[in-house]
Amino acid sequence: MRAAVLGAGAVGARVARQLLSGGLVDQVVLRDTDADRLAWVSRSLGERLIIEHAPFPASLEADVVVVATPGGTQLPALVDALAHQRPVITTGDGLAETVSMLKLSLQAKEAGVSVVLGAGFAPGLSCVLAAHGATWLDQVEEIHIAKAGTGGPACALVHHRALSRIAYDWRQGQWARNPGGSGRSLCWFPEPVGPQDCYRAALAGPVLLHHAFPQAEWITSRVSATRRDRLTAPLPMLAPPHSEGGPGAIRVELQGKQDGAHKAVVLGVTERPAVAAATVAATAAEWALTGRLKKRGMAGLAEMVEPVAFLHDVRERGLVIEVFEGDHAPT
């Protein structure tokens, strides 16, 4: 089997590496506009990697396409992959681009292919954790996602911009518009990240989770940010981001009913965001190749995978899922 990975950044290069080491994929086609970056990646991945840089060939011979390009460029890549009727795994978390992609859901369904949106750390793994946590409840009333840390430079730029744009929460049957950078909440992540101040941001998590859990009355998503992050969010980034961020984490909290009583479920993962995102995307690609995705058409991972089996697979790749245990989960 052959997989195509679009983008050789912090996430894309790792997706290619994981697919080649997994045993299911024979070859990976890795595309990027940066020839030097491709050359650097190819030196460590061997002859089973085929590199292509711009201008790209018109055809894309692959059994699955993983889109790991910067935010704002994933929609055209999705359109091209749908034209070739290939299953697609996207990794973006930008709100506007995800909404634009969802407008192509009918096209994906008519093409008879599966398109997984936001198969990264959050959204992505956070959606699977929400689906898993929901099985512990009779009724899901609230879902609250928090993320700390960023992956590569493209991810850092998306988060920087998201803090200055309108964020959306799902609240009691309608979308509530709130300024990015508002709604401070002290969120407790697994160690070593620990407690972080988190704020609203224009990210795709609530949109994907609302599709998966239409009965939930309240869905929110927040990201960790410092005072400087919030003050400078409307401005261009004052300094270029690091090639990859440090340790990060996600926290998924569900509130609901179990046997008539209120219950809270809190799950979390600590990992470098680019590593976690690549692990999730590579695992989703392998599920697409083996026909394990649950539906044709377009959706987030919460609707596309069986959560326990998927979490088992990412655990085999090194991600550790943690559960908060106690009478009341910290918020």
C-alpha positions in Angstrom: 0.0 0.0 0.0 1.0 3.6 -0.6 0.3 6.6 1.5 0.7 10.3 0.6 1.6 12.8 3.2 1.2 16.5 2.3 3.5 18.6 4.4 6.9 17.7 5.8 6.8 19.9 8.9 6.9 18.8 12.5 3.7 16.7 12.1 4.0 15.6 8.5 7.5 14.2 8.8 6.6 12.2 11.8 3.4 10.9 10.1 5.6 9.6 7.3 8.0 8.0 9.7 5.3 6.3 11.7 3.6 5.0 8.5 6.8 3.5 7.2 7.6 1.9 10.5 4.1 0.4 11.0 4.5 -2.4 8.6 1.2 -1.7 6.7 2.5 0.8 4.2 5.1 -0.1 1.6 5.8 3.5 0.3 5.1 7.0 1.4 4.9 9.9 -1.0 5.9 13.1 0.9 5.1 16.4 -0.7 6.3 19.9 0.5 7.1 23.2 -1.1 10.4 23.4 0.8 13.0 21.3 -1.1 15.6 21.7 1.7 13.1 20.4 4.3 12.3 17.4 2.1 16.0 16.6 1.6 16.5 16.7 5.4 13.6 14.4 6.1 14.5 11.9 3.3 18.0 11.4 4.7 16.5 9.7 7.8 13.6 7.8 6.2 15.3 5.7 3.5 14.4 4.5 0.0 10.8 3.7 0.7 10.1 7.4 0.9 9.4 9.2 -2.3 9.8 13.0 -2.1 8.0 15.5 -4.4 8.4 19.2 -4.3 6.6 22.0 -6.2 5.5 22.1 -8.9 3.8 18.8 -8.0 2.7 16.2 -10.5 -0.9 16.4 -11.5 -1.7 12.8 -10.3 -1.4 11.6 -6.8 -1.0 7.8 -6.6 -1.9 6.8 -3.1 -4.4 4.7 -1.1 -4.8 7.3 1.6 -3.9 11.0 1.8 -2.8 12.7 5.0 -3.0 16.5 4.9 -0.4 18.0 7.3 0.1 21.3 5.5 -0.1 24.7 7.3 -3.5 26.1 8.3 -5.2 27.8 5.3 -3.8 25.4 2.8 -5.6 22.2 3.8 -8.9 23.0 2.0 -7.4 22.9 -1.5 -5.5 19.7 -0.7 -8.8 18.1 0.4 -10.5 19.2 -2.8 -7.8 17.6 -4.9 -7.8 14.4 -2.9 -11.6 14.1 -3.3 -11.2 14.6 -7.0 -9.0 11.5 -6.9 -11.6 9.7 -4.7 -9.0 8.9 -2.0 -9.7 8.7 1.8 -8.3 11.8 3.5 -7.0 12.5 7.0 -6.6 16.2 7.8 -4.8 17.5 10.8 -5.8 21.2 10.9 -7.5 22.8 13.9 -8.5 26.2 12.4 -12.1 27.1 12.8 -12.8 28.9 9.5 -11.0 26.2 7.4 -12.8 23.4 9.1 -16.2 25.0 8.5 -15.3 25.4 4.9 -14.3 21.7 4.7 -17.6 20.6 6.2 -19.3 22.2 3.3 -17.8 19.5 1.1 -19.3 16.7 3.2 -21.9 15.8 0.6 -19.2 15.6 -2.1 -17.2 13.2 0.1 -20.3 11.1 0.7 -21.1 11.0 -3.0 -17.5 10.0 -3.8 -17.8 7.1 -1.3 -14.7 8.0 0.6 -14.0 8.7 4.3 -12.7 12.1 5.3 -11.5 12.5 8.8 -11.3 16.2 9.9 -9.0 17.4 12.6 -7.0 14.2 13.3 -4.4 15.8 15.6 -4.0 16.4 19.3 -7.0 18.6 19.8 -9.1 18.2 17.9 -8.4 14.6 17.2 -7.3 12.7 20.2 -9.5 14.9 22.3 -12.5 13.9 20.3 -11.7 10.2 20.8 -11.3 10.8 24.5 -14.7 12.5 24.6 -16.3 9.5 22.8 -14.6 7.2 25.2 -15.7 9.2 28.3 -19.2 9.4 27.0 -19.5 5.6 27.3 -19.2 6.0 31.1 -22.3 8.2 31.2 -26.0 7.6 30.5 -26.4 11.2 29.3 -23.7 13.7 28.2 -24.6 17.2 29.2 -21.3 19.1 28.9 -18.0 18.6 27.1 -15.0 20.9 27.9 -11.7 20.6 26.1 -8.5 22.3 27.1 -5.1 22.2 25.4 -1.7 23.3 26.4 1.2 23.8 24.1 1.7 23.9 20.3 3.4 21.7 17.7 5.4 23.2 14.9 5.5 26.9 13.7 2.3 26.5 11.6 0.5 25.3 14.7 1.9 28.1 16.8 0.7 30.7 14.2 -2.9 29.2 14.2 -3.1 29.4 18.0 -1.7 33.0 18.0 -4.3 34.1 15.6 -7.1 32.1 17.2 -6.7 34.1 20.5 -7.7 37.3 18.7 -10.7 36.0 16.7 -14.3 35.1 17.6 -14.6 31.8 19.4 -17.7 29.7 19.4 -19.2 27.7 22.3 -22.3 25.5 21.9 -24.7 26.6 24.6 -28.3 25.5 25.1 -29.1 24.9 21.4 -27.2 27.7 19.8 -23.8 29.0 19.0 -22.5 31.6 21.5 -20.0 34.1 20.1 -17.2 35.2 22.4 -14.0 37.1 21.9 -10.9 35.0 21.7 -8.7 35.4 24.8 -11.8 35.7 27.1 -13.2 33.3 29.6 -10.2 32.6 31.8 -10.3 29.1 33.3 -7.7 27.4 35.5 -7.4 23.9 34.0 -5.4 21.1 35.6 -3.5 19.0 33.1 -1.6 15.8 33.8 1.9 16.3 35.0 4.4 17.6 34.2 2.3 20.4 32.6 0.0 20.8 35.6 -2.3 23.8 36.1 -2.6 26.4 33.3 -4.7 29.5 32.6 -6.8 28.7 29.5 -8.9 31.0 27.3 -11.4 30.8 24.5 -9.9 30.6 21.0 -11.3 30.3 17.4 -10.6 26.6 17.1 -12.5 23.7 15.5 -13.1 21.5 18.5 -16.6 22.6 19.4 -17.9 22.3 15.8 -16.7 18.7 15.4 -17.9 17.7 18.9 -21.3 19.2 18.3 -21.6 17.0 15.2 -20.7 14.0 17.3 -22.7 14.9 20.4 -25.8 16.9 19.3 -27.5 16.2 22.6 -24.8 17.9 24.7 -26.0 21.3 26.0 -22.7 22.9 26.5 -19.4 22.4 24.5 -16.3 24.5 24.9 -12.7 24.5 23.9 -9.8 26.5 25.4 -6.1 26.9 25.0 -3.4 27.8 27.5 -2.1 31.3 27.1 0.0 33.8 29.0 -0.9 37.5 29.4 1.6 38.3 26.7 0.0 35.8 24.4 -3.4 37.5 24.8 -2.0 41.1 24.5 0.0 40.4 21.3 -2.6 38.1 19.6 -4.0 40.9 17.4 -0.5 41.7 16.2 1.9 39.7 13.9 4.0 37.3 15.9 6.8 39.4 17.5 9.3 36.6 17.3 9.4 33.5 15.0 8.1 30.4 16.7 10.4 27.6 17.6 10.7 24.7 15.1 8.7 22.7 17.6 7.1 23.4 20.9 7.9 21.7 24.2 5.7 19.5 26.4 2.0 19.9 25.9 -1.2 18.3 27.1 -4.9 17.9 26.6 -7.7 17.7 29.1 -11.2 16.4 28.3 -14.0 16.9 30.8 -17.5 15.5 30.4 -20.4 16.3 32.8 -23.6 14.3 32.7 -25.8 11.7 34.4 -25.1 8.1 35.4 -27.9 6.1 37.1 -29.7 9.4 37.7 -26.8 11.1 39.6 -24.5 13.8 38.3 -21.1 12.5 37.3 -17.9 14.0 35.9 -15.3 12.2 33.8 -11.9 13.7 33.2 -9.3 12.3 30.8 -6.0 13.7 29.8 -2.7 13.1 27.9 0.7 14.7 28.2 3.0 14.7 25.1 4.7 17.0 22.7 1.8 18.2 20.6 3.5 17.5 17.2 4.4 13.9 18.4 0.8 13.3 19.6 -0.8 14.8 16.4 1.4 12.7 14.2 0.6 9.5 16.1 -3.1 10.2 15.8 -3.0 11.0 12.1 -0.8 8.0 11.3 -3.2 5.7 13.2 -6.2 7.2 11.5 -4.5 6.7 8.1 -3.9 3.0 8.9 -7.6 2.6 10.0 -8.6 4.1 6.6 -6.3 1.7 4.8 -7.7 -1.3 6.6 -11.4 -0.3 6.3 -11.9 0.2 10.0 -13.4 3.8 9.8 -17.0 3.6 10.7 -18.6 5.7 8.0 -18.2 7.1 4.5 -18.3 10.9 4.3 -16.9 13.6 6.5 -16.6 13.7 10.3 -14.2 14.1 13.2 -12.6 11.1 14.9 -15.3 10.9 17.6 -17.7 9.7 14.8 -15.2 7.7 12.8 -13.5 5.3 15.1 -14.4 2.9 17.9 -12.7 4.7 20.8 -11.3 1.9 22.9 -9.7 0.2 19.9 -8.3 3.5 18.6 -6.9 4.4 22.0 -5.3 1.0 22.3 -3.6 1.6 19.0 -2.2 5.0 19.9 -1.1 3.6 23.2 0.9 1.0 21.3 2.7 4.0 19.7 3.5 5.5 23.0 0.7 7.8 24.0 -0.5 7.3 27.6 -4.1 8.1 28.5 -4.6 9.3 32.1 -7.9 9.4 34.1 -8.5 11.8 36.9 -9.7 9.9 39.9 -11.6 11.6 42.8 -14.9 12.7 44.1 -14.9 15.9 42.1 -12.8 16.7 39.0 -10.8 20.0 39.2 -12.0 22.7 36.8 
